[in-house]
Amino acid sequence: MTVEEQGRAAAKRTQSNSTANAEPHGPAVTDAGVKRQLWNEATTRYRTCENLLRLAFSQQLRATPETTEIVMGITQLTIETICDCLWELLRRPGQAEPRTRLDVLNGIQDFRAARRQVAAWMPTAGDEEEHYTRSVDFLDADILAAGLAELQRAEDALRQLVADTHTDSVAS
């Protein structure tokens, strides 16, 4: 089931739940299962986007595998700092082709847009289960699905960016 289909299904369930709450276990249990699935996928996709940005940054530095591993593991280096440094690296004269700069800028902007969409409910790394347990009653499947769709777009752009950067780095 695609993200869009999950969102439409969640919207239908939300409508049917609000108009007829006669079934105490049917739709509510299904909605809880859908929310849990969307939550898990969204948090995983968000972490993937962060890692892809760190990888793109490392590739632009033309870092060794050891340095890349260090960059991937530094948790005190915020993702916003990574985005800013990646962009600054690419803005330097002769560092990248105009198309590469545009692709990087688009990837960063897609991630930032997705991040704004999910900021209200996205937990910090490692706190996913505790945060979900505290927030499940306030989470809406439609909101989760919309955030997941934004994260999917960002991940697609970042995957392409990392693939393109890897190809460019190998060529140089």
C-alpha positions in Angstrom: 0.0 0.0 0.0 1.5 3.4 -1.0 1.7 6.3 1.3 -1.1 8.1 -0.6 -3.4 5.0 -0.3 -2.6 4.7 3.5 -3.5 8.4 3.9 -6.8 7.9 2.0 -7.6 4.8 4.0 -6.8 6.7 7.3 -9.1 9.6 6.2 -11.9 7.2 5.5 -11.5 5.5 8.9 -11.4 8.8 10.6 -14.6 9.9 8.9 -16.3 6.6 9.8 -15.1 6.7 13.4 -16.4 10.2 13.9 -19.8 9.5 12.4 -20.4 6.1 14.0 -18.5 5.0 17.1 -20.8 2.0 17.8 -18.0 -0.5 17.3 -15.7 -0.1 20.3 -13.0 -2.5 19.0 -13.2 -2.7 15.2 -12.2 0.6 13.7 -10.3 1.8 16.8 -8.1 -1.2 16.8 -7.5 -0.9 13.0 -6.7 2.8 13.4 -4.3 2.1 16.2 -2.6 -0.5 14.0 -2.4 1.9 11.1 -1.1 4.7 13.3 1.6 2.4 14.7 2.6 1.3 11.2 2.7 4.9 9.9 4.7 6.0 13.0 7.3 3.2 12.6 7.7 3.9 8.9 7.9 7.7 9.4 10.5 7.5 12.2 12.6 5.1 10.2 12.4 7.2 7.1 13.3 10.3 9.1 16.5 8.6 10.4 17.3 7.4 6.9 17.1 11.0 5.6 19.4 12.2 8.4 21.9 9.4 7.5 21.7 10.2 3.8 22.5 13.8 4.5 25.4 12.8 6.6 26.6 10.5 3.9 26.3 13.2 1.2 28.3 15.6 3.5 31.0 12.9 3.9 31.1 12.3 0.1 31.5 16.0 -0.6 34.4 16.0 1.8 35.8 13.0 -0.1 36.2 11.4 3.2 37.7 8.0 3.8 35.4 5.2 5.0 36.8 5.6 8.5 36.0 9.4 8.5 32.6 8.6 7.0 31.9 6.2 9.9 32.9 9.0 12.4 30.6 11.5 10.7 27.7 9.1 10.7 28.2 8.5 14.5 28.6 12.0 15.7 25.3 12.7 17.4 26.2 16.2 18.7 26.5 17.4 15.2 22.9 18.5 14.4 21.4 17.7 11.1 20.9 21.4 10.5 24.6 21.9 10.9 25.2 19.1 8.5 22.9 20.7 5.9 24.5 24.1 6.3 28.0 22.6 6.0 27.1 20.5 3.0 25.7 23.6 1.2 28.7 25.7 2.1 31.0 23.0 0.7 29.2 23.0 -2.6 29.0 26.8 -2.9 32.8 27.1 -3.1 34.1 27.8 -6.6 35.0 24.8 -8.6 33.6 22.4 -5.9 30.6 21.2 -7.9 28.7 21.6 -11.1 25.7 23.9 -11.1 23.3 20.9 -11.6 24.9 19.2 -8.5 24.4 22.3 -6.5 20.8 22.6 -7.5 20.2 18.9 -6.7 21.8 19.3 -3.3 19.8 22.5 -2.6 16.6 20.7 -3.6 17.4 17.7 -1.4 18.1 19.9 1.6 15.0 21.9 1.0 12.9 18.8 0.7 14.3 17.5 3.9 13.7 20.8 5.7 10.1 20.9 4.4 9.5 17.3 5.7 11.2 18.2 9.0 8.8 21.1 9.5 5.9 18.8 8.7 6.9 16.2 11.3 8.6 18.4 13.9 5.6 18.5 16.3 5.5 14.7 16.7 9.0 13.4 15.7 10.9 12.2 18.7 14.7 12.3 19.2 16.6 9.2 18.2 16.2 6.5 20.7 13.0 7.9 22.3 10.6 6.5 19.6 8.8 4.0 21.8 8.5 6.1 24.9 7.3 9.1 22.8 4.8 7.0 20.9 3.3 5.6 24.1 2.9 9.1 25.5 1.5 10.6 22.3 -0.6 7.9 20.7 -3.9 9.4 21.9 -3.0 12.7 20.2 -1.6 11.3 17.0 -3.8 11.3 13.9 -3.3 8.8 11.1 -3.8 11.6 8.5 -1.1 13.7 10.0 1.3 10.8 10.2 0.5 9.9 6.5 1.1 13.4 5.3 4.4 13.6 7.2 5.4 10.2 5.8 4.6 11.4 2.2 6.9 14.5 2.8 9.6 12.2 4.2 9.3 9.9 1.2 9.9 12.8 -1.2 12.9 13.9 0.8 14.3 10.4 1.0 13.9 9.9 -2.8 15.8 13.2 -3.5 18.5 12.4 -1.0 19.0 8.9 -2.3 19.4 10.3 -5.8 21.8 12.9 -4.5 24.0 10.4 -2.7 24.0 8.1 -5.8 24.9 11.1 -8.0 27.6 12.3 -5.6 29.1 8.8 -5.3 29.3 8.6 -9.1 30.9 12.1 -9.3 33.4 11.2 -6.6 34.4 8.0 -8.2 34.9 9.8 -11.5 37.3 12.4 -10.0 
